[in-house]
Amino acid sequence: MARIIESGNGNRRVIKMSAEDIISIVKDYQRIVPRYSDENTAKCYLEDTVIYIPEEL
């Protein structure tokens, strides 16, 4: 599961992801974006798509 790590200054957080998290995101990307898309086409497909990553509690 992904874990959010707070920065010391409070400006930005870091998300530490496991191999399973990354594989899950890649699978979602491959499912959502057709093969052989160029970068702009992929951005258009993903613009309104939300991909969730579970967080450890």
C-alpha positions as CSV (number, residue, x, y, z in Angstrom):
1,M,0.0,0.0,0.0
2,A,1.1,3.6,-0.6
3,R,2.2,5.6,2.3
4,I,2.2,9.4,2.5
5,I,5.3,10.8,4.2
6,E,4.9,14.4,5.5
7,S,7.8,16.8,4.8
8,G,9.4,18.6,7.7
9,N,8.4,22.0,6.4
10,G,4.8,21.1,5.6
11,N,4.9,22.3,2.0
12,R,4.8,19.0,0.2
13,R,4.2,15.4,0.9
14,V,5.9,12.4,-0.6
15,I,4.0,9.2,-1.5
16,K,6.1,6.0,-1.0
17,M,4.6,3.2,-3.3
18,S,5.2,-0.5,-3.3
19,A,5.8,-2.6,-6.4
20,E,2.2,-3.7,-6.3
21,D,1.0,0.0,-6.3
22,I,3.1,0.7,-9.4
23,I,1.9,-2.4,-11.2
24,S,-1.7,-1.5,-10.4
25,I,-1.2,2.0,-11.8
26,V,0.4,0.6,-15.0
27,K,-2.4,-1.9,-15.4
28,D,-5.0,0.8,-15.0
29,Y,-3.2,3.0,-17.5
30,Q,-3.0,0.2,-20.0
31,R,-6.7,-0.5,-19.6
32,I,-7.7,3.1,-20.0
33,V,-5.4,4.3,-22.7
34,P,-5.5,2.5,-26.0
35,R,-2.3,1.0,-27.3
36,Y,-0.2,3.0,-29.8
37,S,-1.5,6.3,-28.5
38,D,0.7,9.3,-28.7
39,E,1.4,11.4,-25.5
40,N,-1.3,14.0,-26.3
41,T,-3.9,11.3,-26.9
42,A,-3.0,9.6,-23.6
43,K,-3.3,12.8,-21.7
44,C,-6.8,13.4,-23.2
45,Y,-7.9,9.9,-22.1
46,L,-6.5,10.4,-18.6
47,E,-7.6,13.9,-18.1
48,D,-11.0,13.0,-16.6
49,T,-9.9,9.7,-15.1
50,V,-9.1,9.2,-11.5
51,I,-6.8,6.4,-10.3
52,Y,-6.9,5.6,-6.6
53,I,-4.0,4.3,-4.6
54,P,-4.8,2.8,-1.2
55,E,-3.0,4.4,1.8
56,E,-1.7,2.6,4.9
57,L,-3.4,3.7,8.1
